[in-house]
Amino acid sequence: MQLIHETESSHIGGQAVRFLLEENEKIHVLHPQQIIAFKGPSANRSDRLMNVKGMYRKKKLIQADLKGGCEFVAALPASYSMKPIELTPESDLLYDFRHLFFYTEGVTMQTRILNMKNMLITRDAVKMKFSGSGQIGILTEGQVCEVALDPNEPLYVDAGSVVAYPENAKMELSVYGNHLASQHMSYQWKMTGSGKVILQAGRQSQRLEQDLSNDGIVKRFLREAIPFGGVFIK
Protein backbone atom coordinates (compact mmCIF):
# COMPACT_ATOMS: atom_id res chain seq x y z
CA MET A 1 0.00 0.00 0.00
CA GLN A 2 1.21 3.49 -0.85
CA LEU A 3 0.21 6.72 0.89
CA ILE A 4 0.65 10.08 -0.84
CA HIS A 5 0.15 13.29 1.14
CA GLU A 6 -1.23 15.98 -1.14
CA THR A 7 0.63 19.03 0.16
CA GLU A 8 0.25 22.72 -0.50
CA SER A 9 1.94 25.77 0.95
CA SER A 10 -0.93 25.99 3.44
CA HIS A 11 -3.26 23.41 4.96
CA ILE A 12 -5.95 25.96 5.79
CA GLY A 13 -9.28 24.25 5.35
CA GLY A 14 -7.94 20.70 5.41
CA GLN A 15 -5.60 18.31 3.66
CA ALA A 16 -5.86 15.16 1.60
CA VAL A 17 -4.15 11.76 1.70
CA ARG A 18 -4.24 9.43 -1.31
CA PHE A 19 -4.26 5.65 -0.70
CA LEU A 20 -3.08 3.30 -3.46
CA LEU A 21 -3.94 -0.35 -2.82
CA GLU A 22 -2.38 -3.20 -4.76
CA GLU A 23 -4.17 -6.44 -5.54
CA ASN A 24 -4.69 -8.67 -2.48
CA GLU A 25 -4.22 -5.73 -0.07
CA LYS A 26 -7.00 -4.86 2.35
CA ILE A 27 -7.49 -1.85 4.61
CA HIS A 28 -10.04 -1.02 7.30
CA VAL A 29 -10.92 2.70 7.54
CA LEU A 30 -12.55 3.72 10.83
CA HIS A 31 -13.70 7.14 9.60
CA PRO A 32 -15.35 6.24 6.27
CA GLN A 33 -17.12 9.59 6.01
CA GLN A 34 -13.69 11.14 5.32
CA ILE A 35 -13.36 9.28 2.01
CA ILE A 36 -14.03 11.96 -0.62
CA ALA A 37 -12.98 10.12 -3.79
CA PHE A 38 -12.75 6.47 -4.87
CA LYS A 39 -11.46 4.84 -8.05
CA GLY A 40 -11.86 1.14 -8.72
CA PRO A 41 -14.52 -1.59 -8.82
CA SER A 42 -17.52 -0.60 -6.70
CA ALA A 43 -17.50 -4.00 -5.00
CA ASN A 44 -14.04 -3.26 -3.57
CA ARG A 45 -15.61 -1.15 -0.82
CA SER A 46 -17.80 -2.84 1.76
CA ASP A 47 -19.06 -0.96 4.84
CA ARG A 48 -20.11 -2.80 7.98
CA LEU A 49 -20.97 -2.24 11.61
CA MET A 50 -18.05 -2.03 13.99
CA ASN A 51 -17.88 -4.46 16.83
CA VAL A 52 -19.11 -3.25 20.20
CA LYS A 53 -15.60 -2.43 21.42
CA GLY A 54 -14.93 -0.32 18.34
CA MET A 55 -18.22 1.54 18.67
CA TYR A 56 -17.44 2.40 22.28
CA ARG A 57 -13.87 3.50 21.68
CA LYS A 58 -14.44 5.48 18.45
CA LYS A 59 -18.00 6.68 19.14
CA LYS A 60 -18.75 5.51 15.59
CA LEU A 61 -21.01 2.82 14.14
CA ILE A 62 -19.62 2.12 10.68
CA GLN A 63 -16.24 1.22 9.28
CA ALA A 64 -15.25 0.76 5.62
CA ASP A 65 -13.33 -2.28 4.37
CA LEU A 66 -11.53 -1.65 1.07
CA LYS A 67 -9.51 -4.08 -1.02
CA GLY A 68 -7.11 -3.61 -3.93
CA GLY A 69 -6.67 -2.74 -6.60
CA CYS A 70 -8.24 0.61 -6.06
CA GLU A 71 -7.33 4.05 -4.84
CA PHE A 72 -9.15 6.57 -2.70
CA VAL A 73 -8.64 9.99 -1.17
CA ALA A 74 -9.31 10.78 2.50
CA ALA A 75 -9.82 14.32 3.80
CA LEU A 76 -8.24 15.29 7.12
CA PRO A 77 -8.71 18.40 9.28
CA ALA A 78 -6.01 21.03 8.83
CA SER A 79 -4.83 20.72 12.42
CA TYR A 80 -4.21 16.97 12.17
CA SER A 81 -1.53 14.83 10.57
CA MET A 82 -1.58 11.13 9.80
CA LYS A 83 1.44 8.98 10.49
CA PRO A 84 1.65 5.43 9.09
CA ILE A 85 3.42 2.96 11.38
CA GLU A 86 4.81 -0.37 10.23
CA LEU A 87 4.13 -3.15 12.73
CA THR A 88 5.87 -6.41 13.51
CA PRO A 89 4.84 -9.31 15.77
CA GLU A 90 7.25 -7.88 18.38
CA SER A 91 5.63 -4.41 18.42
CA ASP A 92 4.75 -3.41 21.99
CA LEU A 93 3.50 0.19 21.75
CA LEU A 94 0.24 1.06 23.50
CA TYR A 95 -2.05 3.52 21.69
CA ASP A 96 -5.21 5.44 22.35
CA PHE A 97 -7.72 3.77 20.03
CA ARG A 98 -9.28 7.15 19.27
CA HIS A 99 -6.15 8.12 17.33
CA LEU A 100 -6.56 5.19 14.92
CA PHE A 101 -7.62 6.11 11.38
CA PHE A 102 -6.93 2.82 9.56
CA TYR A 103 -5.32 -0.57 9.94
CA THR A 104 -4.39 -3.14 7.32
CA GLU A 105 -5.08 -6.85 7.10
CA GLY A 106 -2.71 -8.79 9.34
CA VAL A 107 -2.82 -6.35 12.26
CA THR A 108 -3.93 -7.77 15.61
CA MET A 109 -5.29 -5.80 18.58
CA GLN A 110 -5.12 -6.52 22.28
CA THR A 111 -6.76 -4.52 25.07
CA ARG A 112 -4.68 -3.36 28.00
CA ILE A 113 -6.45 -2.13 31.15
CA LEU A 114 -4.71 0.85 32.76
CA ASN A 115 -4.12 1.11 36.47
CA MET A 116 -6.17 3.61 38.44
CA LYS A 117 -3.41 6.25 38.54
CA ASN A 118 -3.01 6.23 34.77
CA MET A 119 -6.77 6.29 34.26
CA LEU A 120 -7.07 9.51 36.25
CA ILE A 121 -4.42 11.29 34.19
CA THR A 122 -5.25 9.98 30.71
CA ARG A 123 -9.02 10.00 31.38
CA ASP A 124 -9.09 6.64 29.70
CA ALA A 125 -9.53 3.14 31.03
CA VAL A 126 -7.81 1.11 28.31
CA LYS A 127 -5.10 1.31 25.69
CA MET A 128 -4.71 -0.82 22.58
CA LYS A 129 -1.66 -2.85 21.69
CA PHE A 130 -1.26 -3.37 17.95
CA SER A 131 1.07 -6.01 16.54
CA GLY A 132 1.31 -8.42 13.63
CA SER A 133 2.42 -7.76 10.07
CA GLY A 134 0.90 -4.64 8.56
CA GLN A 135 0.36 -0.93 9.06
CA ILE A 136 -1.75 1.36 11.18
CA GLY A 137 -2.41 5.03 10.55
CA ILE A 138 -2.71 7.32 13.55
CA LEU A 139 -4.10 10.86 13.66
CA THR A 140 -2.05 13.36 15.61
CA GLU A 141 -2.20 17.07 16.36
CA GLY A 142 0.72 18.51 14.43
CA GLN A 143 4.10 16.95 13.77
CA VAL A 144 5.08 13.65 15.34
CA CYS A 145 8.43 12.85 16.92
CA GLU A 146 9.89 9.75 18.56
CA VAL A 147 12.06 9.89 21.69
CA ALA A 148 14.02 6.89 22.99
CA LEU A 149 13.62 5.70 26.56
CA ASP A 150 16.50 4.72 28.86
CA PRO A 151 16.24 2.05 31.59
CA ASN A 152 17.85 4.35 34.17
CA GLU A 153 17.71 7.99 33.07
CA PRO A 154 14.10 9.22 33.22
CA LEU A 155 12.38 11.01 30.36
CA TYR A 156 9.82 13.65 31.33
CA VAL A 157 7.07 14.13 28.74
CA ASP A 158 3.95 16.27 28.74
CA ALA A 159 1.10 13.88 29.55
CA GLY A 160 -1.25 15.38 26.94
CA SER A 161 1.33 15.07 24.15
CA VAL A 162 1.90 11.30 24.40
CA VAL A 163 0.39 9.32 21.52
CA ALA A 164 1.94 5.91 22.24
CA TYR A 165 4.47 4.37 24.61
CA PRO A 166 6.07 0.92 25.07
CA GLU A 167 4.17 -1.58 27.16
CA ASN A 168 7.32 -2.22 29.22
CA ALA A 169 7.69 1.46 30.22
CA LYS A 170 7.62 2.37 33.89
CA MET A 171 5.57 5.52 34.40
CA GLU A 172 4.77 7.81 37.27
CA LEU A 173 3.15 11.21 37.48
CA SER A 174 5.71 13.90 38.11
CA VAL A 175 7.03 17.41 37.49
CA TYR A 176 10.63 18.57 37.25
CA GLY A 177 12.79 21.66 37.55
CA ASN A 178 12.83 24.16 40.38
CA HIS A 179 9.83 25.19 42.46
CA LEU A 180 8.64 27.83 39.98
CA ALA A 181 9.02 25.49 37.00
CA SER A 182 7.08 22.69 38.67
CA GLN A 183 4.24 25.05 39.57
CA HIS A 184 3.71 26.28 36.02
CA MET A 185 3.97 23.17 33.90
CA SER A 186 1.44 20.59 32.85
CA TYR A 187 1.61 17.17 34.44
CA GLN A 188 4.51 15.10 33.13
CA TRP A 189 5.02 11.37 32.76
CA LYS A 190 8.34 10.33 34.28
CA MET A 191 9.22 7.36 32.09
CA THR A 192 12.00 4.77 32.03
CA GLY A 193 12.35 1.57 30.02
CA SER A 194 13.31 0.59 26.49
CA GLY A 195 11.87 1.50 23.11
CA LYS A 196 10.50 4.83 21.90
CA VAL A 197 7.72 7.17 22.94
CA ILE A 198 5.65 8.78 20.17
CA LEU A 199 4.76 12.42 20.83
CA GLN A 200 2.59 14.98 19.06
CA ALA A 201 3.65 18.63 18.91
CA GLY A 202 0.28 20.17 18.12
CA ARG A 203 -1.06 20.76 21.62
CA GLN A 204 1.91 22.78 22.81
CA SER A 205 2.02 24.65 19.49
CA GLN A 206 -1.58 25.76 20.05
CA ARG A 207 -0.67 27.13 23.47
CA LEU A 208 2.24 29.10 21.98
CA GLU A 209 -0.01 30.52 19.25
CA GLN A 210 -2.44 31.68 21.93
CA ASP A 211 0.39 33.31 23.88
CA LEU A 212 1.73 35.05 20.79
CA SER A 213 -1.69 36.31 19.73
CA ASN A 214 -2.52 37.70 23.18
CA ASP A 215 -1.24 41.08 24.37
CA GLY A 216 1.52 41.17 26.97
CA ILE A 217 0.74 42.10 30.56
CA VAL A 218 2.56 45.47 30.31
CA LYS A 219 0.55 46.54 27.29
CA ARG A 220 -2.70 45.51 28.94
CA PHE A 221 -1.75 47.44 32.09
CA LEU A 222 -0.93 50.61 30.11
CA ARG A 223 -4.22 50.46 28.23
CA GLU A 224 -6.14 50.40 31.49
CA ALA A 225 -3.94 52.77 33.52
CA ILE A 226 -3.43 55.59 30.99
CA PRO A 227 -6.39 57.81 30.05
CA PHE A 228 -7.54 56.89 26.54
CA GLY A 229 -4.92 54.12 26.56
CA GLY A 230 -7.26 51.88 24.66
CA VAL A 231 -7.30 54.39 21.81
CA PHE A 232 -3.57 55.14 21.53
CA ILE A 233 -2.06 51.78 22.47
CA LYS A 234 -2.88 49.08 19.93
C-alpha positions as CSV (number, residue, x, y, z in Angstrom):
1,M,0.0,0.0,0.0
2,Q,1.2,3.5,-0.8
3,L,0.2,6.7,0.9
4,I,0.7,10.1,-0.8
5,H,0.2,13.3,1.1
6,E,-1.2,16.0,-1.1
7,T,0.6,19.0,0.2
8,E,0.3,22.7,-0.5
9,S,1.9,25.8,1.0
10,S,-0.9,26.0,3.4
11,H,-3.3,23.4,5.0
12,I,-5.9,26.0,5.8
13,G,-9.3,24.2,5.3
14,G,-7.9,20.7,5.4
15,Q,-5.6,18.3,3.7
16,A,-5.9,15.2,1.6
17,V,-4.1,11.8,1.7
18,R,-4.2,9.4,-1.3
19,F,-4.3,5.6,-0.7
20,L,-3.1,3.3,-3.5
21,L,-3.9,-0.4,-2.8
22,E,-2.4,-3.2,-4.8
23,E,-4.2,-6.4,-5.5
24,N,-4.7,-8.7,-2.5
25,E,-4.2,-5.7,-0.1
26,K,-7.0,-4.9,2.3
27,I,-7.5,-1.9,4.6
28,H,-10.0,-1.0,7.3
29,V,-10.9,2.7,7.5
30,L,-12.5,3.7,10.8
31,H,-13.7,7.1,9.6
32,P,-15.3,6.2,6.3
33,Q,-17.1,9.6,6.0
34,Q,-13.7,11.1,5.3
35,I,-13.4,9.3,2.0
36,I,-14.0,12.0,-0.6
37,A,-13.0,10.1,-3.8
38,F,-12.8,6.5,-4.9
39,K,-11.5,4.8,-8.0
40,G,-11.9,1.1,-8.7
41,P,-14.5,-1.6,-8.8
42,S,-17.5,-0.6,-6.7
43,A,-17.5,-4.0,-5.0
44,N,-14.0,-3.3,-3.6
45,R,-15.6,-1.2,-0.8
46,S,-17.8,-2.8,1.8
47,D,-19.1,-1.0,4.8
48,R,-20.1,-2.8,8.0
49,L,-21.0,-2.2,11.6
50,M,-18.1,-2.0,14.0
51,N,-17.9,-4.5,16.8
52,V,-19.1,-3.3,20.2
53,K,-15.6,-2.4,21.4
54,G,-14.9,-0.3,18.3
55,M,-18.2,1.5,18.7
56,Y,-17.4,2.4,22.3
57,R,-13.9,3.5,21.7
58,K,-14.4,5.5,18.5
59,K,-18.0,6.7,19.1
60,K,-18.8,5.5,15.6
61,L,-21.0,2.8,14.1
62,I,-19.6,2.1,10.7
63,Q,-16.2,1.2,9.3
64,A,-15.2,0.8,5.6
65,D,-13.3,-2.3,4.4
66,L,-11.5,-1.6,1.1
67,K,-9.5,-4.1,-1.0
68,G,-7.1,-3.6,-3.9
69,G,-6.7,-2.7,-6.6
70,C,-8.2,0.6,-6.1
71,E,-7.3,4.1,-4.8
72,F,-9.1,6.6,-2.7
73,V,-8.6,10.0,-1.2
74,A,-9.3,10.8,2.5
75,A,-9.8,14.3,3.8
76,L,-8.2,15.3,7.1
77,P,-8.7,18.4,9.3
78,A,-6.0,21.0,8.8
79,S,-4.8,20.7,12.4
80,Y,-4.2,17.0,12.2
81,S,-1.5,14.8,10.6
82,M,-1.6,11.1,9.8
83,K,1.4,9.0,10.5
84,P,1.6,5.4,9.1
85,I,3.4,3.0,11.4
86,E,4.8,-0.4,10.2
87,L,4.1,-3.1,12.7
88,T,5.9,-6.4,13.5
89,P,4.8,-9.3,15.8
90,E,7.3,-7.9,18.4
91,S,5.6,-4.4,18.4
92,D,4.7,-3.4,22.0
93,L,3.5,0.2,21.7
94,L,0.2,1.1,23.5
95,Y,-2.1,3.5,21.7
96,D,-5.2,5.4,22.4
97,F,-7.7,3.8,20.0
98,R,-9.3,7.1,19.3
99,H,-6.1,8.1,17.3
100,L,-6.6,5.2,14.9
101,F,-7.6,6.1,11.4
102,F,-6.9,2.8,9.6
103,Y,-5.3,-0.6,9.9
104,T,-4.4,-3.1,7.3
105,E,-5.1,-6.8,7.1
106,G,-2.7,-8.8,9.3
107,V,-2.8,-6.4,12.3
108,T,-3.9,-7.8,15.6
109,M,-5.3,-5.8,18.6
110,Q,-5.1,-6.5,22.3
111,T,-6.8,-4.5,25.1
112,R,-4.7,-3.4,28.0
113,I,-6.4,-2.1,31.1
114,L,-4.7,0.9,32.8
115,N,-4.1,1.1,36.5
116,M,-6.2,3.6,38.4
117,K,-3.4,6.3,38.5
118,N,-3.0,6.2,34.8
119,M,-6.8,6.3,34.3
120,L,-7.1,9.5,36.2
121,I,-4.4,11.3,34.2
122,T,-5.2,10.0,30.7
123,R,-9.0,10.0,31.4
124,D,-9.1,6.6,29.7
125,A,-9.5,3.1,31.0
126,V,-7.8,1.1,28.3
127,K,-5.1,1.3,25.7
128,M,-4.7,-0.8,22.6
129,K,-1.7,-2.9,21.7
130,F,-1.3,-3.4,17.9
131,S,1.1,-6.0,16.5
132,G,1.3,-8.4,13.6
133,S,2.4,-7.8,10.1
134,G,0.9,-4.6,8.6
135,Q,0.4,-0.9,9.1
136,I,-1.7,1.4,11.2
137,G,-2.4,5.0,10.5
138,I,-2.7,7.3,13.6
139,L,-4.1,10.9,13.7
140,T,-2.0,13.4,15.6
141,E,-2.2,17.1,16.4
142,G,0.7,18.5,14.4
143,Q,4.1,17.0,13.8
144,V,5.1,13.6,15.3
145,C,8.4,12.8,16.9
146,E,9.9,9.8,18.6
147,V,12.1,9.9,21.7
148,A,14.0,6.9,23.0
149,L,13.6,5.7,26.6
150,D,16.5,4.7,28.9
151,P,16.2,2.1,31.6
152,N,17.9,4.3,34.2
153,E,17.7,8.0,33.1
154,P,14.1,9.2,33.2
155,L,12.4,11.0,30.4
156,Y,9.8,13.7,31.3
157,V,7.1,14.1,28.7
158,D,3.9,16.3,28.7
159,A,1.1,13.9,29.5
160,G,-1.2,15.4,26.9
161,S,1.3,15.1,24.1
162,V,1.9,11.3,24.4
163,V,0.4,9.3,21.5
164,A,1.9,5.9,22.2
165,Y,4.5,4.4,24.6
166,P,6.1,0.9,25.1
167,E,4.2,-1.6,27.2
168,N,7.3,-2.2,29.2
169,A,7.7,1.5,30.2
170,K,7.6,2.4,33.9
171,M,5.6,5.5,34.4
172,E,4.8,7.8,37.3
173,L,3.2,11.2,37.5
174,S,5.7,13.9,38.1
175,V,7.0,17.4,37.5
176,Y,10.6,18.6,37.2
177,G,12.8,21.7,37.5
178,N,12.8,24.2,40.4
179,H,9.8,25.2,42.5
180,L,8.6,27.8,40.0
181,A,9.0,25.5,37.0
182,S,7.1,22.7,38.7
183,Q,4.2,25.1,39.6
184,H,3.7,26.3,36.0
185,M,4.0,23.2,33.9
186,S,1.4,20.6,32.9
187,Y,1.6,17.2,34.4
188,Q,4.5,15.1,33.1
189,W,5.0,11.4,32.8
190,K,8.3,10.3,34.3
191,M,9.2,7.4,32.1
192,T,12.0,4.8,32.0
193,G,12.4,1.6,30.0
194,S,13.3,0.6,26.5
195,G,11.9,1.5,23.1
196,K,10.5,4.8,21.9
197,V,7.7,7.2,22.9
198,I,5.7,8.8,20.2
199,L,4.8,12.4,20.8
200,Q,2.6,15.0,19.1
201,A,3.6,18.6,18.9
202,G,0.3,20.2,18.1
203,R,-1.1,20.8,21.6
204,Q,1.9,22.8,22.8
205,S,2.0,24.6,19.5
206,Q,-1.6,25.8,20.0
207,R,-0.7,27.1,23.5
208,L,2.2,29.1,22.0
209,E,0.0,30.5,19.3
210,Q,-2.4,31.7,21.9
211,D,0.4,33.3,23.9
212,L,1.7,35.1,20.8
213,S,-1.7,36.3,19.7
214,N,-2.5,37.7,23.2
215,D,-1.2,41.1,24.4
216,G,1.5,41.2,27.0
217,I,0.7,42.1,30.6
218,V,2.6,45.5,30.3
219,K,0.6,46.5,27.3
220,R,-2.7,45.5,28.9
221,F,-1.8,47.4,32.1
222,L,-0.9,50.6,30.1
223,R,-4.2,50.5,28.2
224,E,-6.1,50.4,31.5
225,A,-3.9,52.8,33.5
226,I,-3.4,55.6,31.0
227,P,-6.4,57.8,30.0
228,F,-7.5,56.9,26.5
229,G,-4.9,54.1,26.6
230,G,-7.3,51.9,24.7
231,V,-7.3,54.4,21.8
232,F,-3.6,55.1,21.5
233,I,-2.1,51.8,22.5
234,K,-2.9,49.1,19.9
